[in-house]
Amino acid sequence: MKSSSLKNENQLLLQATIDPEAFAKIYDYYFTRVYNYVRSRVNRSSMADDLTSQIFERVLFKLDKFHPERGSFRTWLFTIAHNIITDYLRNQEKQRYRLSRFTYSRRDGQEIILESPLANGRVVLTHWLAAAVLHLLAEACTAGEISMQFPALPKKSLQLFLELLLSAGMLEEVDDAGISAGEGDEVLQQWEFHDLLFHARSRLGPHEQPVGGTYRFWGRIAPLPAVKNPMSGERIKLYRPDMEKLREDDYPFSLVLEERKSIRDYADEPISVQQLGEFLYRSARIKELIKANPPAGLLYEASYRPYLGGGAAYELEIYLAVNKCEGLPGGLYHYDPWQHELEKLTTRTNEVEGLLKYCSNAAGLKELPPVSLHITARFQRVAWKYQSLTYSVILKDVGALCQTLYLVATAMDLAPTAIGSGPAKLLCRIAGLNYLQESAVGEFILGNKRI
């Protein structure tokens, strides 16, 4: 609450050291005046807030030393303000800055922009000097050191730029040892740049990008079909289990859920092509194909499968690297979920063995797994509909498929194990895939369980 004048100021000053309400009246009266004075000297609003708080804290601490006969309270107050601001500005000359490790630059249209997953906005770089300053800020340096490199750059403009980056969270203040506050934050230390950026940009939050089903390519690019075009003329029909009989004979769902776990110990008898057929049928086949119907709101061909899929796009494909499987020669195969068939892409080559070896090493096995499943995504199936969260949807779909693979394997007394990562480019090379159109996003190994 502000008033046009402060009545009984001297009496309030006498009471203020012991009466908080008296000091509150002094604070309310002078706050805006002090803040505006600080703001005229300091560009960053957050720092002006801090300095104003410091000024009133010092006033309260030294109030018993104020003597009206030596001058007015206003003069005494603004002398304290001047001293605190001067100390701050003097220290700023020695302050060292460095770009946050989460700050990055990219082209957007005809602009060069600066962004960070920690920022609430982005900075547009309109002059080459800004990019040159950023180059220097890869290492800790002071504003004075930057000015020496670019003497034509006005110091006021440089300070404004640095304070803008500080306010945006793109720049850090570092101490004499080159350590920033962020580097001492145990939470922030455990975030990698790409993980935090992915998290921030695939969720609603401090960015201006549309999120969700925007169909931004409608009318410009045709959506990919729900079923991938045939990859090979050499096809193997797979066993189709009797689902009605399985409903009666299967383990109870609660038991399957409780028993689900990774198993890396395989029986001497290899998994059979019939078991593989049942496994794929129960977990990944297309149950229904739905044609596009734009008047009804379905803008692309969709399908239903045993596991969930974002937007019913079902962008995931399964490739099988076969080591030992009764009734199925070694090699690399693609699973056709609509025809429930395997397409043979190649015999067992050194590169196919490389896929198996990677999975073996990742799972800590002493031998090659019987079969490894390599899950790819046809990225544009999802990107055609969704914006900002395309890859997030894909990873959710991979998780849903992997859980389904685990549950079906458990119900069939097989030995399943999901793998954390895999050689995506190697699979692309063997299968003839374009890495940017379709590549691996998940791996899974399977065999007969040792009982």
C-alpha positions as CSV (number, residue, x, y, z in Angstrom):
1,M,0.0,0.0,0.0
2,K,1.4,3.4,-1.1
3,S,0.6,6.9,0.2
4,S,1.4,10.3,-1.3
5,S,3.4,11.3,1.8
6,L,4.7,9.6,4.9
7,K,3.3,11.2,8.1
8,N,5.2,11.2,11.3
9,E,8.3,9.7,9.6
10,N,10.7,10.5,12.5
11,Q,8.4,8.8,15.0
12,L,8.0,5.8,12.8
13,L,11.8,5.5,12.4
14,L,12.1,5.5,16.2
15,Q,9.5,2.7,16.5
16,A,10.7,0.7,13.5
17,T,13.6,-1.0,15.3
18,I,11.2,-2.7,17.7
19,D,7.8,-2.5,15.8
20,P,7.5,-4.4,12.5
21,E,4.4,-2.5,11.6
22,A,6.2,0.8,11.8
23,F,9.0,-0.5,9.5
24,A,6.3,-1.9,7.1
25,K,4.9,1.6,6.6
26,I,8.4,3.0,5.8
27,Y,9.0,0.1,3.4
28,D,5.7,0.6,1.6
29,Y,6.3,4.3,1.2
30,Y,9.9,4.0,-0.2
31,F,9.8,0.7,-2.0
32,T,8.8,1.9,-5.5
33,R,11.2,4.8,-5.3
34,V,14.1,2.6,-4.4
35,Y,13.2,-0.1,-6.9
36,N,13.0,2.4,-9.7
37,Y,16.3,3.8,-8.7
38,V,17.9,0.4,-8.8
39,R,16.2,-0.5,-12.1
40,S,17.7,2.6,-13.7
41,R,21.2,1.3,-12.8
42,V,20.7,-2.5,-13.3
43,N,19.2,-4.0,-16.4
44,R,18.1,-7.4,-15.1
45,S,14.8,-7.2,-13.3
46,S,15.5,-10.3,-11.2
47,M,18.7,-8.7,-10.0
48,A,16.9,-5.4,-9.3
49,D,14.5,-7.4,-7.1
50,D,17.4,-8.9,-5.2
51,L,19.3,-5.7,-4.7
52,T,16.2,-3.8,-3.5
53,S,15.7,-6.6,-0.9
54,Q,19.3,-6.2,0.1
55,I,18.9,-2.4,0.5
56,F,16.0,-2.7,2.9
57,E,17.6,-5.5,4.8
58,R,20.6,-3.2,5.4
59,V,18.4,-0.3,6.3
60,L,16.7,-2.4,8.9
61,F,20.0,-3.7,10.3
62,K,21.5,-0.2,10.5
63,L,18.4,1.8,11.5
64,D,19.6,2.4,15.0
65,K,22.6,4.3,13.5
66,F,20.4,6.8,11.6
67,H,20.6,10.3,13.1
68,P,18.0,12.8,11.8
69,E,20.2,15.8,12.8
70,R,22.8,14.7,10.3
71,G,20.4,14.7,7.3
72,S,17.1,13.3,6.0
73,F,16.2,9.7,6.1
74,R,15.7,9.8,2.3
75,T,19.3,10.8,1.7
76,W,20.5,8.2,4.1
77,L,18.4,5.5,2.4
78,F,19.6,6.3,-1.1
79,T,23.2,6.5,0.1
80,I,22.9,2.9,1.2
81,A,21.2,2.0,-2.1
82,H,24.0,3.7,-4.1
83,N,26.7,1.8,-2.2
84,I,25.0,-1.5,-2.7
85,I,24.5,-0.9,-6.4
86,T,28.1,0.3,-6.8
87,D,29.5,-2.8,-5.1
88,Y,27.3,-5.0,-7.3
89,L,28.5,-3.2,-10.5
90,R,32.1,-3.4,-9.4
91,N,31.8,-7.1,-8.8
92,Q,30.1,-7.6,-12.2
93,E,33.2,-6.3,-13.9
94,K,35.0,-9.3,-12.3
95,Q,32.2,-11.8,-12.9
96,R,33.0,-14.6,-15.3
97,Y,30.4,-16.1,-17.6
98,R,30.0,-19.3,-19.6
99,L,27.3,-20.7,-21.9
100,S,25.2,-23.3,-20.2
101,R,25.9,-26.8,-21.6
102,F,22.1,-27.0,-22.4
103,T,22.2,-24.0,-24.7
104,Y,22.3,-24.6,-28.5
105,S,21.9,-22.7,-31.7
106,R,20.1,-23.6,-34.9
107,R,18.5,-22.2,-38.0
108,D,14.8,-21.5,-38.0
109,G,13.6,-20.2,-41.3
110,Q,15.9,-17.3,-42.1
111,E,16.8,-16.7,-38.5
112,I,19.6,-18.1,-36.2
113,I,18.1,-18.8,-32.8
114,L,19.4,-19.7,-29.5
115,E,17.4,-22.1,-27.3
116,S,17.7,-24.2,-24.1
117,P,15.4,-26.7,-22.5
118,L,16.0,-24.7,-19.3
119,A,14.8,-21.5,-20.9
120,N,11.3,-20.0,-21.1
121,G,11.9,-18.5,-24.5
122,R,14.4,-18.3,-27.3
123,V,16.8,-15.6,-28.4
124,V,17.0,-14.5,-32.0
125,L,20.6,-13.6,-33.1
126,T,20.3,-10.6,-35.6
127,H,24.0,-9.6,-35.8
128,W,27.1,-11.7,-36.5
129,L,28.8,-10.1,-33.4
130,A,26.3,-12.0,-31.2
131,A,27.4,-15.3,-32.7
132,A,31.1,-14.2,-32.2
133,V,30.4,-13.4,-28.5
134,L,28.8,-16.8,-28.0
135,H,32.0,-18.4,-29.4
136,L,34.0,-16.7,-26.7
137,L,31.5,-17.8,-24.0
138,A,32.4,-21.4,-24.7
139,E,35.0,-20.7,-22.0
140,A,34.6,-18.7,-18.9
141,C,35.3,-15.0,-19.5
142,T,34.4,-11.5,-18.2
143,A,32.6,-8.8,-20.1
144,G,35.8,-6.9,-20.1
145,E,37.7,-9.7,-21.8
146,I,34.9,-9.9,-24.5
147,S,35.1,-6.1,-25.0
148,M,38.9,-6.4,-25.6
149,Q,38.2,-8.8,-28.5
150,F,35.4,-6.6,-30.0
151,P,36.3,-2.9,-29.1
152,A,33.6,-1.7,-31.6
153,L,30.9,-3.4,-29.6
154,P,29.4,-0.9,-27.1
155,K,29.9,-2.1,-23.5
156,K,26.3,-1.2,-22.7
157,S,25.0,-3.4,-25.5
158,L,27.3,-6.3,-24.4
159,Q,26.1,-6.1,-20.8
160,L,22.5,-6.1,-22.0
161,F,23.1,-9.1,-24.2
162,L,24.8,-11.0,-21.3
163,E,22.0,-10.1,-18.9
164,L,19.4,-11.3,-21.5
165,L,21.2,-14.7,-21.7
166,L,21.4,-14.9,-17.9
167,S,17.7,-14.1,-17.5
168,A,16.8,-16.7,-20.2
169,G,18.9,-19.4,-18.4
170,M,21.3,-19.8,-21.3
171,L,24.3,-18.3,-19.6
172,E,25.9,-19.2,-16.2
173,E,27.9,-17.2,-13.8
174,V,31.0,-19.1,-12.8
175,D,33.4,-18.7,-9.8
176,D,37.2,-18.3,-9.9
177,A,37.5,-22.1,-10.2
178,G,35.3,-22.1,-13.3
179,I,32.4,-23.8,-11.4
180,S,28.8,-22.7,-12.0
181,A,25.9,-23.1,-9.6
182,G,24.3,-25.6,-12.1
183,E,27.4,-27.8,-12.0
184,G,26.9,-28.2,-8.2
185,D,23.3,-29.2,-8.6
186,E,23.1,-33.0,-8.2
187,V,19.8,-33.1,-10.0
188,L,21.0,-31.2,-13.1
189,Q,24.3,-33.1,-13.2
190,Q,22.4,-36.3,-14.0
191,W,20.6,-34.8,-17.0
192,E,22.3,-35.2,-20.4
193,F,21.7,-32.4,-22.9
194,H,19.7,-34.5,-25.4
195,D,17.6,-36.2,-22.7
196,L,16.5,-32.9,-21.2
197,L,15.8,-31.3,-24.6
198,F,13.8,-34.4,-25.6
199,H,11.8,-34.2,-22.4
200,A,11.1,-30.5,-22.6
201,R,10.2,-30.4,-26.2
202,S,7.9,-33.5,-26.2
203,R,5.7,-32.1,-23.4
204,L,3.5,-29.1,-23.0
205,G,5.7,-26.4,-21.5
206,P,7.8,-23.3,-22.1
207,H,8.0,-23.5,-25.9
208,E,5.8,-22.3,-28.7
209,Q,5.8,-25.4,-30.9
210,P,2.4,-27.1,-31.5
211,V,2.0,-30.4,-29.6
212,G,-0.2,-33.2,-30.6
213,G,-2.1,-34.3,-33.7
214,T,-1.8,-31.4,-36.1
215,Y,-1.8,-33.3,-39.4
216,R,0.6,-30.7,-40.8
217,F,1.3,-32.7,-44.0
218,W,-2.3,-33.2,-44.9
219,G,-2.7,-32.3,-48.6
220,R,1.1,-32.1,-49.1
221,I,2.5,-35.5,-48.5
222,A,0.6,-38.8,-48.7
223,P,0.6,-40.9,-45.5
224,L,2.5,-44.2,-45.5
225,P,0.3,-47.3,-45.8
226,A,-0.5,-49.3,-42.7
227,V,1.2,-52.4,-44.2
228,K,4.7,-52.1,-45.5
229,N,5.3,-53.0,-49.1
230,P,6.7,-56.5,-49.6
231,M,10.5,-56.8,-49.1
232,S,11.2,-60.2,-50.5
233,G,9.6,-62.8,-52.8
234,E,10.9,-65.6,-50.6
235,R,8.2,-65.9,-48.0
236,I,7.5,-68.5,-45.2
237,K,3.9,-69.0,-43.9
238,L,3.8,-69.1,-40.1
239,Y,1.7,-71.3,-37.8
240,R,-1.6,-69.7,-36.6
241,P,-2.6,-70.9,-33.2
242,D,-6.2,-71.6,-32.2
243,M,-7.0,-68.6,-30.1
244,E,-10.3,-70.1,-28.7
245,K,-8.3,-73.1,-27.4
246,L,-5.7,-70.7,-25.9
247,R,-8.4,-68.8,-24.0
248,E,-9.2,-72.1,-22.2
249,D,-5.7,-73.5,-21.8
250,D,-3.5,-70.5,-21.1
251,Y,-2.1,-69.6,-17.7
252,P,-4.2,-67.1,-15.8
253,F,-3.3,-63.5,-16.6
254,S,-2.4,-62.6,-13.0
255,L,0.1,-65.6,-13.0
256,V,1.6,-64.5,-16.3
257,L,2.0,-60.9,-15.0
258,E,3.6,-62.0,-11.8
259,E,6.0,-64.5,-13.5
260,R,7.1,-62.0,-16.2
261,K,10.9,-61.5,-16.1
262,S,14.0,-61.5,-18.3
263,I,15.4,-65.0,-18.8
264,R,18.9,-65.5,-20.3
265,D,19.3,-69.3,-19.7
266,Y,18.3,-71.3,-22.8
267,A,17.4,-74.9,-23.2
268,D,19.6,-77.1,-25.4
269,E,16.6,-77.7,-27.7
270,P,16.2,-74.6,-29.9
271,I,13.0,-72.7,-30.3
272,S,10.9,-74.0,-33.2
273,V,9.4,-72.1,-36.2
274,Q,6.0,-73.2,-34.9
275,Q,6.7,-71.6,-31.5
276,L,8.0,-68.5,-33.3
277,G,4.8,-68.4,-35.4
278,E,2.6,-68.6,-32.4
279,F,4.6,-66.0,-30.5
280,L,4.4,-63.4,-33.4
281,Y,0.7,-64.2,-34.0
282,R,-0.3,-63.6,-30.4
283,S,1.9,-60.5,-29.9
284,A,2.2,-58.5,-33.2
285,R,-0.2,-59.6,-36.0
286,I,-2.6,-57.2,-37.6
287,K,-6.1,-58.1,-36.3
288,E,-7.9,-55.6,-38.4
289,L,-7.0,-53.2,-41.2
290,I,-9.0,-50.0,-41.4
291,K,-9.1,-48.0,-44.6
292,A,-8.7,-44.2,-44.5
293,N,-12.1,-42.4,-44.3
294,P,-11.4,-38.6,-44.3
295,P,-15.2,-37.6,-44.1
296,A,-15.4,-39.6,-40.9
297,G,-12.2,-38.1,-39.5
298,L,-9.8,-41.0,-40.2
299,L,-7.2,-39.3,-42.5
300,Y,-4.9,-42.3,-42.9
301,E,-5.0,-46.1,-43.0
302,A,-4.9,-47.6,-39.6
303,S,-4.9,-51.1,-37.9
304,Y,-5.5,-52.9,-34.7
305,R,-2.9,-55.2,-33.1
306,P,-2.5,-57.0,-29.8
307,Y,-0.5,-54.1,-28.3
308,L,-1.5,-50.5,-28.1
309,G,-0.2,-48.0,-30.8
310,G,-0.4,-44.2,-30.7
311,G,-3.1,-43.0,-33.1
312,A,-3.5,-46.6,-34.4
313,A,-0.6,-45.7,-36.7
314,Y,1.4,-48.9,-35.7
315,E,4.6,-47.7,-37.2
316,L,6.7,-50.6,-35.7
317,E,8.2,-53.4,-37.8
318,I,9.9,-56.6,-36.6
319,Y,13.0,-58.1,-38.1
320,L,14.4,-61.4,-36.8
321,A,18.1,-62.4,-36.8
322,V,18.0,-66.2,-36.5
323,N,20.8,-68.2,-35.0
324,K,19.1,-71.4,-34.0
325,C,15.5,-72.2,-34.8
326,E,14.2,-75.6,-35.6
327,G,12.6,-75.5,-39.1
328,L,14.0,-72.1,-40.0
329,P,17.4,-71.5,-41.6
330,G,19.7,-68.9,-40.1
331,G,19.5,-65.4,-41.6
332,L,17.6,-62.1,-41.4
333,Y,13.8,-62.1,-41.8
334,H,11.1,-59.4,-41.9
335,Y,7.7,-60.2,-40.3
336,D,4.6,-59.4,-42.3
337,P,2.0,-58.8,-39.7
338,W,-0.9,-58.8,-42.1
339,Q,-0.2,-62.0,-44.0
340,H,1.5,-63.5,-40.9
341,E,4.5,-64.5,-42.9
342,L,8.3,-64.1,-42.7
343,E,10.1,-62.6,-45.6
344,K,13.7,-63.8,-46.0
345,L,16.1,-60.9,-46.6
346,T,19.4,-62.7,-46.4
347,T,21.1,-65.8,-45.3
348,R,23.3,-65.9,-42.2
349,T,26.1,-63.5,-43.0
350,N,28.9,-62.0,-40.9
351,E,26.7,-58.9,-40.6
352,V,23.7,-60.9,-39.4
353,E,26.0,-62.5,-36.9
354,G,27.1,-59.0,-35.9
355,L,23.5,-58.3,-34.9
356,L,23.4,-61.5,-32.8
357,K,26.7,-60.7,-31.2
358,Y,25.7,-57.3,-30.2
359,C,22.5,-58.6,-28.5
360,S,24.6,-61.3,-26.8
361,N,27.1,-58.8,-25.4
362,A,24.3,-56.4,-24.3
363,A,22.5,-59.2,-22.4
364,G,25.7,-60.5,-20.9
365,L,25.4,-63.9,-22.6
366,K,28.3,-66.3,-23.1
367,E,26.8,-67.5,-26.4
368,L,24.7,-66.1,-29.2
369,P,20.9,-65.9,-28.5
370,P,18.7,-68.3,-30.5
371,V,16.7,-65.4,-32.1
372,S,17.0,-61.6,-31.8
373,L,14.1,-59.4,-32.7
374,H,15.0,-55.9,-34.0
375,I,12.1,-53.5,-33.8
376,T,12.2,-50.6,-36.3
377,A,9.9,-47.6,-36.7
378,R,8.6,-46.2,-39.9
379,F,9.0,-42.7,-38.5
380,Q,6.8,-40.8,-41.0
381,R,3.8,-43.0,-40.1
382,V,3.7,-41.1,-36.8
383,A,5.2,-37.8,-37.9
384,W,2.5,-37.4,-40.5
385,K,0.0,-36.9,-37.7
386,Y,1.8,-35.7,-34.6
387,Q,4.0,-32.7,-34.0
388,S,6.6,-32.2,-31.2
389,L,6.0,-35.7,-29.7
390,T,6.6,-38.0,-32.6
391,Y,9.6,-39.8,-31.1
392,S,8.0,-39.8,-27.7
393,V,5.0,-41.7,-29.1
394,I,7.3,-44.2,-30.9
395,L,9.1,-45.0,-27.7
396,K,5.8,-45.5,-25.8
397,D,4.8,-47.9,-28.6
398,V,8.1,-49.8,-28.3
399,G,7.4,-50.1,-24.5
400,A,3.9,-51.4,-25.2
401,L,5.2,-53.9,-27.7
402,C,8.0,-55.1,-25.5
403,Q,5.6,-55.7,-22.6
404,T,3.3,-57.7,-24.9
405,L,6.3,-59.7,-26.1
406,Y,7.2,-60.4,-22.5
407,L,3.7,-61.5,-21.5
408,V,3.2,-63.8,-24.5
409,A,6.7,-65.3,-24.0
410,T,5.9,-66.0,-20.4
411,A,2.5,-67.6,-21.3
412,M,4.4,-69.8,-23.7
413,D,7.1,-70.8,-21.3
414,L,9.8,-69.1,-23.5
415,A,12.8,-67.1,-22.4
416,P,12.5,-63.4,-23.2
417,T,14.9,-60.5,-22.7
418,A,14.6,-56.9,-23.8
419,I,17.8,-55.1,-24.8
420,G,18.5,-51.4,-24.0
421,S,19.9,-50.4,-27.4
422,G,21.3,-51.8,-30.7
423,P,23.2,-51.2,-33.9
424,A,20.6,-49.3,-35.9
425,K,22.8,-48.5,-38.9
426,L,24.0,-52.1,-39.1
427,L,20.5,-53.3,-39.4
428,C,19.7,-50.6,-42.0
429,R,22.7,-51.8,-44.1
430,I,21.7,-55.5,-44.0
431,A,18.0,-54.9,-44.7
432,G,18.5,-52.1,-47.2
433,L,16.6,-49.5,-45.1
434,N,16.9,-45.7,-45.2
435,Y,18.0,-44.7,-41.7
436,L,15.9,-41.5,-41.8
437,Q,12.8,-43.4,-42.9
438,E,13.0,-46.6,-40.9
439,S,15.6,-47.8,-38.4
440,A,15.8,-49.7,-35.1
441,V,14.3,-48.4,-31.9
442,G,14.2,-51.5,-29.9
443,E,15.7,-55.0,-29.5
444,F,14.5,-58.2,-27.9
445,I,16.0,-61.8,-27.7
446,L,14.1,-65.0,-27.4
447,G,14.7,-68.7,-26.9
448,N,13.4,-71.8,-25.2
449,K,13.5,-71.7,-21.5
450,R,15.7,-74.2,-19.6
451,I,13.4,-76.1,-17.3
